[in-house]
């Protein structure tokens, strides 16, 4: 490696849309920090389902973002921007629109979060994307408050494990769905109020049973179209449906009657393509709301497995099986 190049995980040439394209470590140019950006040496990053979509050509990075895979990182600053409070050697973590799986990543200084002393680089990488996603969608988009009831699909996912803890920290009640009794049990141990094995039970009927027919205030949904009708049925008056993914499909019919009569809010949400200014505001809120909880240990990243960065293919295939509970992390 020369002074201008670095190893990074990329989708290799010849990629075809919709196929499980080849990924691996290649030598690329070290990113040159733009105005207001710091250069961070990455020590760990996590694997997200967005990476699996990107390698299939179904979720390209937004214009101007790095083609290197990776939506989060943890490492230390090797070059700080002028007139910044950030110092070289500071341990930091955060989210990016791309580039997290490179040995170095250029990040706006206003998007950096200091790593608490009680967290390792690996733990910080496991926390980054999922706690940001849970915080933004529950606290900012859905305006969660104490006493709210939340339906959370994928309680064993990285976002699920983060959301369970954040909801519990403010006195909200969480009902999760998961695909096995083991995942349901582990989610309950983590703080969920109730769990539903969606492979054996109708989740909407069970939500109404659990809530005495009342329903829930907030639904955090990454399934999309197949669940849309049922979601509208089980939301309370002034309920909020926050759609953060479309794993089950994007085209669905809406019965507008419950939307109108119950004054429901349907909120579409994505972090990756937001502007630098929007992400800076989200980061400020995250530092104020979530960072103290991570520092105190009231919430913590849940790590399922750790792979070396050279084992990225194995890590992707492991994540794609859906058997994990918590995060899959890559380390340098």
N, C-alpha and C positions, 0 to 999 in steps of 0.2 A: 504493500500500500504506500503510495506517495502522499505528500502533504496535502494534496488537493482532492484525494479520493477517499471513499469509505465503503465498507460493506453495508448493504441494505437489502431488505426483502422486497422483491418486485414481482409483478406478473410478467413472465418471460414473453419474448417476442412470439408472434404467431397466435396470440390469444384469439379465441372465437367466442362470440356472445352466447351465453347460455351453457357453455361447456365448463367442466372442472379443469380450468387451465393450469398449466404448470407454474409454480412459484418457487423461489429459492433466493439464496444470497448472490448478489451481483455487485460489482464495483461501480459506484456512481460518484458524481461530484459531491463534495461536501457543500451543503447549502450555504449561500452567502447571506448573512442577516441583513434585512432591510432596516430602514429607519425605525427605531423603537423596538427592535427585536434583539433577543439574546440567543447565543449559540449554546446549546445544551448537549453534553455528552450523555447519551442514553445508556443506562445500566439495566433497565428492565422495561418491558411494555406488555400489554395483554392482547389476547386474541378476542376479537368481537365478531358477531355474526355478519356485521357489515363487511369484514374482510373476506368472508366466504362469498358474499354477493359480489364484491369488487373483483375477485379472481374469476368469477363467471361472467364478468362484463355487464352486470345488472345494477351496479351502484358505483358509477365512476366518481372520482373526486370532483368537487366544484371547480370552476375555472380559476386558474392561478394556484391551485393547491398542488402539493407534491404528488407524484405518481407512486412514490414509495408507500407500501401498505402501512397501516397502523394509525389508530385514532387516539392513542394515549401514550404516555411515556413517564418515566421517572429517572432522574439523573442529576447531574450537577452542572452549574454554569461554567463554561470555559471562556466565554467572551460576553461582556455586558455592554448594553447600549450606553452611550454618553448620558449624563444627567439622570441616571436611574438609581433607585435605592437598592436594586439588585446588585449583589457582589459576586465576583468570580469565586468559585468553589461552593456557592450556596447550593444546598440540596433542594430540588424543586420537582414538582410533578404537575400534570395538567392534561388537557385534551387538545387535539389538533385535527384539522380537516384531512390530513395525510402526512406521512413522514415519520410516524412514531416508531416504525420498525427499522429505522436507519440508525447507524452508530452515533450520528449527530442529527439534531433537529433544530431549526430556527423557529423561535416562538416569540410572539409579542410579549414584552416584559409584563404587560398588564394582564396576561393570561396565565402567569406562573403562580403556583401555590407552594408555599414553603412546606417541606416534608417535616411533620412533627418528629421529635427525637425518638418517640416510641415506635416509629414505623421504619422498616427497612425499605430499600429501593423496591424490592419485590412486592412488599405489602402496599407501598404507595402506588405502584403500577396497577395492582389489583383493585385499588380504590378509585382511581381516576375517572375513567369513563362511566362506570356504573353509578357512583355516588353523584357525579355531575348530572347524569341523566335522571336519576331518581329525584334529586333536589329540584332541578329545573321544572320537571313536569308536575311534581306534586306540590311544591311550595310556590312556584311562580305561576305556572299555567293553571293549576287546579285550585290554588289558594286553600290548601288543606289547613284544618284547624283541629284542636283537641276535640275529641268526641266523634269526629267523622268516621264513617265506615267506608272502607276501601276494598274493592275487588281487584286483586292483582294476579294477572295470568303469568304463568312461568315463575312460580315462587322459588324454584331451585336455580334459576338463572342468576347471572351476576347482578343484573339490575334488580331482580326479585329479592335477592338476599340483602342488597343495600336498602331497597325501599321498605322492606319489613322492619328493619332497624330504625330508619328515620321516622316512619309512622309511629312506631312504638315509643320513640323518644319524646314525642309531643302528646301522647295519650290518645292517638287515633287507633282504631281497631281494623285489623287487616284480615281479610279472607283471601286465601291463596288457592290457585289451582296448580296441580302438578301431575306428572304422568306415572307416578309410582307411590306406593304407600311409604316407602323409605324417604322419598323427598318430602312428602307431606309431613312425616314425623320430624324430620330435620328442620323444616320451616317452622313448625310449632315450637320446637326447642329454641329457635332463634327469636321468637317473639310474636309469631302470627297467632291470631285469636282462633282461627278455624281453617281447616284445609279440606280441599276437595280433590279426589282422584278423578280427573276428567275422563279417564279411560273407562271408568266403571260407573260414574254417576253423571246425571245431567247437571251441569254446573249452575244453570239459571234456576232450576227447581231447588237445588240445594241452597243457593244463596237466599231464596225466599224462605226456606225452612229455617235456616240459621238466624235470619233477621226477623222472624215472626211475621213474614209477609210484607215487611216495610221496604226492603231493598237497601241499596247502598248510595252513598253520596258521590263517590268518585270511582271510576273504572280506569285503570291504566292498561291499555290494550295494544299489543303488538301483533294480534292475529288479523284484524281487519274485517273484510266483508262477511265471512261466514257467521260471525258473532253479532253483527250490527243490530239485527232485529231484537235479539234476546237482551242485548245490553240496554236498549231503550226501554224495554219492559221492566227491567229490574232496578233502574235508577229512580231515586227519590225525586220529589219536587225540587227543582233547582240543582239537580244532579249534573255532574260534569264527566263527560266521556273524553278522555285524552288518548288520541291515537298516535302511537309512537312507532308503529311498524305495520307492515302489510304482508306478513308471512303467509297468511291464508288466502290472499287475493285482494284486489283493489276495487272490484265492481260489485256493488250491492244496492238493493232497493231500500229506501227509507220510508217508514210509515210516519208521516209528519204529525199525526195526532198527538202522540205522547210528547214529541218535541215541543209542541205549542202548549198543550194543556199543563204539562209539568214544568214548563219554562226551562228546558234542558239546554246545556251548552255542549256542542260537539267541537272539540279543539284538535286541530292537526298540529303536530309538533315535530321539529327536527333541529338538532343542534349543529350538525356538520356545516351547513351552508350559511349560517348566520354571519353577519358582518363582524369586523374586528371590534367595533364599538359595542355591539350587542354582547359579544363574548366577554368583553372586559367587564360589562355590567353584571353578567351572570357570574363571572369569577369573583367579583367583589361580594356578591350575595353568598356565594359558596364559602368564601373565607369567613364571613361573618356568622353563617348559620351552621355549616357542616364541620369546618375545621376544628372548632372547639370540641365537638363530639368525638372526632378522631383523636385529638390530643388526649382527652380524658379517658379514652377507651370505652366510652358508652356505646359507640358503634365501631365496627371493625370490618376490614375486608375479609371475605371468605375465599380462601384459595383452595381449589380442587387439585390442580396438578401444575407442576413447574417443568417447562421444557427449556433446553438450550435453544438459542436463536437458530442454530444450525439444524434443529429438529422441527422447524416451522411446519413442514409438510405433515409430520406426525401430529403436531398440535392442532392443525386445521381439521384433520380427519377425526381426531378425538372429539373436538367440539361439535363437528357435524353429526355425530352419533346421538347427541343430546343426553348423554348419561351423566354429565358433570353436575356438581352442586357447587355453585359459586364460580370463581374465575379460573381461567386457564392463562398462565403467565409465561412469557418468554424472557430469558435472561441472557445477558452478554457475558 
